[in-house]
Amino acid sequence: MDNRTVRTREAGEGTSVVYITGYLNSLLGEEVAQVVHEVLDTGRPRVVLNFEGTRLINSIGVSFIIGIVERMTERDGTLAFCSLNRINQELFRLTGVSRHIRAFDSEEEALAFFARSS
């Protein structure tokens, strides 16, 4: 059974939450990147990546996340992460990704940040 999923929801003016469930590798990473690009194309420049359902991220998954960070920057978007487990927090710290992204303990905190900054 394949338990990899990516789903989105609108969460206020110009903000979307992308929920990532499963092992973030090349297959899931490609799907996440596509979903984020579609969200940006609909004029929603603020995106929260919710990693609550993501236990592990491999190096290819990290490369997709870096690509998303770059795309968000090119499109003047704002990206935040939430609900990262300790392993993934450390992975993003070691790879330098965390220097470019705000990370929050919960989705509510990330959305409150966007609400204050809009």
N, C-alpha and C positions, 0 to 999 in steps of 0.2 A: 504494500500500500504506500502511495506517495503522499507524504504529509507536508510537502512544501507548498506554501501559499503566500500570495501577496494580495492584499486588499486595501482599499482606500476609503476614506470618508471625508466629507467636507466638515470643517471645524471652525466656522466663522468666516468673516470677510477675507478672502484671499488666502486662506490657510487650509491645507490638507494634511491628514495623518495617513501615513503608509505603514501598514502592519506587515511585518516580515516574520513568517513562521517557518522554521526548519533550518537545516544546515546551509549557511550562506556560502555557496560554492559558485562555479561558473554558471550552472543552470539557473539557480535562484537569483544570482547576481545580475544576470542578463534581464531577467523578468523585472527585478526591482528598478534597474536603470530605465527600462522601457516605460514603466508606470510613472516614474518621476518625470520623465520627458513629456509624457502625455499630460500630466498635471500642470507642468509649466506651460505647455501649449494652450491650455484652457484659461490661462491668465491668472493662475493661482501661484504667486511668487514665494509663498512661505510654506515650507514642508517640514513636518516632523516625521522622522523615521523611528518607529516604535519597534524596538528589538526584544520586547518581552518574550516572544515565542522563538527567539533565536539563541540556541545554546552555543553553537560554535560558528566561527567564520574562518575560512581558510585564506591563503594568500591571494587567490584569484578573487574571492569575495571582497577582500580589502581593496584590490585594484578597481573593482566596480564601484565601490564606495568613493574612492578617490576620484574616479571619473564623474560621479554624481556631484561631488564637491566642486569640481572644475566647471561643470555645466551650470550649476547654481550660480557660481561667481560670474560666468559669462553672461548670464541672463539677469543679473542683478537681483537674484533671489536670496532668500535666507533659509538656511537649513539648520535643524536642531535634531539631536538624538535624544531618545529617552528609553528608560527601562533596560539599560545595559547590565548584563551580569558582570561579575568581577573579571572574569577571563577576557571578555570582549572589551571592557574598559581598559585593561592593561594592554591588550593588543593595539587598540587605537592610540594609546599613549606611546608605546614603543615605536609604532610606525609614523608618528607625528601627526596623524589625522586629528587628534584631539586638540591640537593647537589652532585648528581652523574652524572648529565646530563647537557650539554650546551643547553640553550634555546635561540632561536633567534626570533626576531620579524617577519622575513620573510624567505621564502624558499631561496631566493637569498642570504641573509646573511649567512644562514647555509651552502649553497653550496660553497660560497666564503671561509668560514672557512675551509672546507674540502680541497678545492683547495690549500690553503696556507699551510696546514699541511701534504700534500702528497708528 
